[in-house]
Every structure is written in C-alpha cells, then in structure tokens.
Amino acid sequence: MQARTMVELCGVSKRRGAIQALAGVDLAVGGGEVYALLGPNGAGKTTAIALMLGLLRPDAGSVRLFGSTPQDLAARRRIGVMLQSAGLADALSVGELLAQARSYYPQPRSLADIVALAGIEPLLRQRYERLSGGQQRRVQFAVALCGRPELLFLDEPTTGMDTESREQFWRTIRELVGQGCAVLLTTHYLEEAEALADRVGVLAQGRLVAEGSIAAIRGRVGQRQIRCISSLSEEQVRAWPQVHSALREGEWLRIVAAEAEPVLRSLLAADSGLRELEVQRAGLAEALQTITREAA
C-alpha cells in the first residue's frame, strides 16, 4: 500500500536572479518516510524547501502540500519547520518559547511530550540567548514539534549538536516516523542520511539527478573501498592501475578503486606484512561525488 503523499513538486522550475535554481524537478514525500535531499552548496536545496513552505512561488510547475497550496493556512498548520536560521526571541526562556509556540495551535502537543522528545528538560528555565549552538538547535526542534506535525522540514538539524544529542535526535525521528510522520531532511552529515533516510534525492545544478534508497544510490557507483594496515606508501599505491585514490590514516591505508581484485593481488604481492584487510562498496560520499560530477 503506497503511503499518502504529504508534499510534492511537479515539474517545478524557479529562477533566482540570473541563476536557474531549479529546473523541472519532480519530487514527492510520503507519510512515514524520511526523504533526504542532498547535494552540494548551490544545488537548489534551499530553494526547493522555500517552495514547499510557500515562501517562494514556482515559475513553472506546481507545489502541493497535503493536496493544497503551501500558502493554505490549514495545510501549514500540519507541518513543523526547523530551518538553519530560527528567528526565536533571544530574551525569552525556553519554557516561554514553547508556551508561545504551543499557543498557535488548537490542539498542541503536551509540554511533557515535547520536552521528552527533544531532550530539553534541563534547559526549560534558561534564556534562549544563553544556550550553546547545539542546545539552541534542540530547542528549535522542540518548537517544530509543538503542533503535532504530520510533516517535518529539517534543514541541517544537528549542526552544533554533540554526539549524545545527535543520537537522541535520531531516536526521536525514528519514533515520529514510526507514528506516521514524514520528514524532509537536508544534511551535510552523510552518516545522518545513512542512519535515517528511506529515500535520497540528489540535486545538482537545480536538477534532481538521482533518487532512490541509500543502497540504490551507492549501487550506482561501481567503486570499492579497500582498507588495510600496510607499510606501503600512498604514493606507491596511487600509481597502480584501477586505483582512484589512496590515503594514509595513521597505520591504516584507505584505497578507492574501480575494481577490488587486481588491487588486492598487488597489495598481497607487495606487502608480506599486510593485515586487517577490508573491502566494501564505495560509501555514500563517494557515490554523491561521482553522481554530481557526472551531472556537471
């Protein structure tokens, strides 16, 4: 059974000044899924989100939010938004900010639930302006949850968070998605996309150049990663056929190659002390680099 579409772009194009920010983009996010929108800076991610939120209007194509226009107030009340710039009142305490945000909704999520989901109980009495960057991001997430959103827009949500806060954030996202919430995520932390995303869309120069599961995106690139403990120099390995890159990380040597087998033979022949040999499919970072390079 196909999940109900929460937000979609249909053949959307948008210019921003002299720049073609988006060109004929088709994209849809369904209920109960995390969709990670990835791509280099300037690829069009911010423009796409602004269109879905109704902050911009397309030059061509259409944008639908819960089957309506993004400017429709009833549709907007069903979303939660966490952008890179929050614009919250610095002088208010965290508790006051949440009370203010909850007052905008006829049936807001309870304060206890918000605090538990965002992990901010120790921060409630503190003034927002006195919080660290990571703590402010957690509060912004809490504000986004106040209206019981069916769709969350999360733009670089864990920037500044420590490891513990990031892992708690991931657990909360999984819990919300399990309840049917949809999430549109942009992030430069590719491990975050790998941990959370059901599907990935890759934007490059305003076009959606790839879309699919993490495995499908990684599978588009035939490269292999080889990792081992070796006395060989990276310069020596880099000169071998099939090797795209070789990087020394302490005693470890990390190699990216078009094919693993000839490189493995060369490693075994050249280094009798070779150990801790690992071979993996190229990671998401390598896949994105290859896809965006080919698109350019």
TANORVEN-V231967 format. One record per pair of residues at least 12 apart in sequence whose C-alpha atoms are under 8 Angstrom apart, sorted by the first residue. I is the first residue (numbers start at 0). J is the second residue. Records with the same first field share a line. If there is no record, write none. Layout:
I = J  J
This chain:
2 = 29  30  31
3 = 29  30
4 = 27  28  29  30  65
5 = 27  28  29  30  64  65  66  150  181
6 = 27  28  29  51  62  63  64  65  66
7 = 25  26  27  28  51  62  63  64
8 = 24  25  26  27  51  60  61  62  63
9 = 23  24  25  26  60  61  62
10 = 22  23  24  25  59  60  61
11 = 23  24  25  57  58  59  60  61  62
12 = 24  57  58  59  60
13 = 46  57  58  59
14 = 58
19 = 204  205
20 = 41  42  43  46  204  205
21 = 43  46  47  204  205  206
22 = 205  206
23 = 60  206
24 = 205  206  207
25 = 207
28 = 181  182  183
29 = 181
30 = 149  150  179  180  181
31 = 176  177  178  179  180  181  182
32 = 176  179  180  181  182  196  197  198
33 = 176  181  182  183  184  195  196  197  198
34 = 182  183  184  196  197  198  199  200
35 = 183  184  185  186  192  196  197  198  199  200
36 = 183  184  185  186  199  200  201  202
37 = 185  186  187  199  200  201  202
38 = 201  202  203  287  291
39 = 202  203
41 = 204
42 = 202  203  204  205  206
43 = 202  203  204  205  206
44 = 185  202
48 = 152
50 = 62  69
51 = 63  64  69
52 = 69  70  75
53 = 68  69  70
76 = 104  146  148
77 = 146  147  148  149  150
78 = 146  147  148  149  150  151  152
79 = 143  144  145  146  147  148  149  150  151  152
80 = 143  151  152  153
81 = 139  140  143  151  152  153  154  156
82 = 152  153  154  155  156
83 = 154  155  156
85 = 139
88 = 127
89 = 126  127  128
90 = 126  127  128
91 = 126  127
92 = 123  124  125  126  127
93 = 122  123  124  125  126  127  138
94 = 123  124
96 = 142
97 = 110  141  142  145
100 = 142  145
101 = 145  146
103 = 146
104 = 145  146
106 = 146
107 = 145  146  147
108 = 144  145  146  147
109 = 145
113 = 141  144  145
114 = 141
116 = 141  171
117 = 137  138  140  141  167  168  171
118 = 137  164  167
119 = 137  138
132 = 159  160
133 = 157  158  159  160  161
134 = 160
136 = 156  157  158  159  160
137 = 160
140 = 156
148 = 180
149 = 179  180  181
150 = 180  181  182  183
151 = 180  181  182  183
152 = 182  183  184
153 = 182  183  184  185
154 = 184  185  186
155 = 184  185  186  187
156 = 185  186
169 = 194  195
172 = 195
173 = 195
189 = 283  284
193 = 213  283
196 = 212  213
197 = 212  213
198 = 210  211  212  213
199 = 211  212  213  216
201 = 287  291
202 = 291
203 = 291  294  295
204 = 295
208 = 290  291  294
209 = 290
213 = 283
216 = 283  286  287
217 = 280  281  282  283  286
218 = 280
219 = 286
220 = 281  285  286  289
221 = 257  258  280  281
222 = 255  256  257  258  280  281
223 = 255  256  257  258  259  278  279  280  281
224 = 253  254  255  256  259  278  279  280  281  282
225 = 253  254  255  256  259  276  277  278  279
226 = 251  252  253  254  275  276  277  278
227 = 251  252  253  273  274  275  276  277
228 = 250  251  252  273  274  275  276
229 = 250  251  252  270  272  273  274
230 = 250  270  272  273
231 = 269  270
232 = 247
233 = 245  246  247  252
239 = 262
240 = 262
241 = 256  257  258  261  262
242 = 254  255  256  257  262
243 = 255  256  257
244 = 256
255 = 281
259 = 278
